Amino acid sequence: ATVLTQAIVREGMKNVTAGANPVGIRRGIETATKAAVDELHKISHKVSTKDEIAQVASVSSASTEVGNLIADAMEKVGHDGVITIEESKGIDTELSVVEGMQFDRGYLSQYMVTDNDKMEADLDNPYILITDKKISNIQDILPLLQEIVQQGKSLLIIADDVEGEALPTLVLNKIRGTFNVVAV
């Protein structure tokens, strides 16, 4: 795709330099793109079985082993699931399925860890606060925290950031055992 785009730009620039109308060139590219996409739709067919997925993935990855793993992953997560491929530090090729949601960021404080051996923060059936705001004043979420304490539940905070006096206050209450909280 990159090589094709580069060739289209190079030839387009040559034609414009030679006096061609840039608007006409753009229209020609759009018409050709539509024709190519239409033709691809005509000759394509839906890949639906595990074997077909494995074939396509094997060709794309140049590896039958990886192709079969991708087909297995597709079977487990479904067509709407997310598959992430990472390079391994070892020599094994493996598939691991993560249930639920996964974040690229971790907990904001090491004191929010619930499993010190694995350095993980696991919560069972927590209340979840999701906001695109920064939480810097604990007073902003105090009514929620009081409800958490009364219910004896844990809290997962997904925020743009937790800073100022809010973070140390949450950590202190976690350490004291007032309530279990994880902020990411």
N, C-alpha and C positions, 0 to 999 in steps of 0.2 A: 504494500500500500504506500509506503514511504517513497519507494523508487518510482512508482507510478505518479504520485503527486509531484515529485521533483521534475519528472519529465513533462508533465502538463504545464507546470509553472515555467519551465525553461522554454518550451515551444510557444507558450502564450506570450512570453516576453519578446521572443524573436518576432512573432507576428505583429505585436503592437509596435515594436521598433520599426518594422517594415511598413507601417502605416495602417494596419488593420484596426477596426473599431473594437475597443475593449469590451463594450457592452455586448456586441455580437459574439465575441469569443466567450464571454460569460454565459450567454444564452445557449451557445453550442455545447459548452461543458455541462450545463444543467440538463439539456435534452439528452445528451449521451449518457449521463449518470442515470437518469430515469429509465432509459432504454436498457441499460446494463442491469439495473436493479430488477426491472420487470422480467428480464430474461432469466436472471438467477432464481427468481420466485417460481418461474415456470418449470425449470429443470431440477429444483430442489425437492426433497421429500423429508417428511418429519421423521426424526430419529426417536423411537419410542421404547424399543426393547433394550434390555441390559446388554445383549450381545452387540447391538448396533452402536450403543453408547461406547462400549469397550473398543469397537473397531475405530470409531472416529477419534476417541481419546488416544488410542495407540498410535495412529498415524500422526496426530498433532504433537504428541510427546516423543515420538520416535522410540517408544518403549512399550512392549506388550504388557510388562509388569505394571507400569504406571497406568496404562490404559485400563487394565482390569481393576486396579485400585480406585480409579476415578469412577468407573461404572459401579463398583461397590458403594462408594460414597454417595453417588447420585441415588442409588436404591435406598440408602438409609435416610438421607435428608430430604428426598423428594425434589421435584423440579423447581420449587421455590426456595429451597435451602441454599445456604452459602457454603462453598467449598474453598478452603484456603490451602494452598500448596506451599510448603516451606522446604528449603534445602536442609538436609540432615547433616549433623556434625559427624555421624557415624556412617557405616556402610549399609545399614538396613533401610529398606523402604517399607513404611508402615502406614496404617490408617488409624486415626483416632477420632472418635466422634465426641463433640462437646455439646451437651444438652443445655438448652436455655440460651442466655445471651453471653456475649464475650466482649470485653472492652479492651482497647489498646492501652488504656491507662490503668494503673493499679491504685491501691488505697493510698490516701494522702499522708498517713502516718503509720510507722511500724507498730505503734501501739494498738492499731486496729486489727492486727493479726489475731485469728482465733486458733490457728494450728501452727505453733512455733516450729515444728519439725519440717513442715512443707512450706512455711512462710505464706500461708493462704488465709484469706478471710472468708469463712463460710457462714452464711446466715440461713436459718430455716424459716420460711414463710414470713419474711419481714414486711413492715410497711415500707413503701418506696416513695421518696420525694425526688421528683425530677424537675429541674429548673435550668433555664439558660442564663440565670443570674449568678452573680458572685454572692456568697453568703459570708459576710464579715461581721455582722452584729447578731449575736445569739438571740437577742430580743425578737428578731424577725421570725424566728421559728420556735420560740418558747412555747406557745400554745400546743404545737404539734409534739414537742418533746414531753410536755406534761401528760399528754394523752398516751404517748408511748410508755411512760413510766406506769401510769394507771393500768394500762392493758397488759403490762409485762411482756411487751413485744420488743423485737429488735427493729432497727431502722437502717435502710440503705439510702444514702444521699448521692444522687447523680447531679452534679452541678458544674457550672463553668469553673468555679473554684470555691474553696472554703478557706478563708484567710482571716487575718486580724484576730480578735479575741474569740471568734467562733470555733476555730480549730482546736486551740488548747482547751477550751471549755468542753467540747465534745470528747476529747481524749481523756480529760480528767474524770468525767462522768463514766466513761467506759472502764477506766482503771479502777475506780471506786466500786464498780458493779451496779451503778444506778440504772444503766441500760446498756444494751449492746448496740453499737453504731459502727458503720463503715461508710466513709465518704470517698468517692472517686471523682 
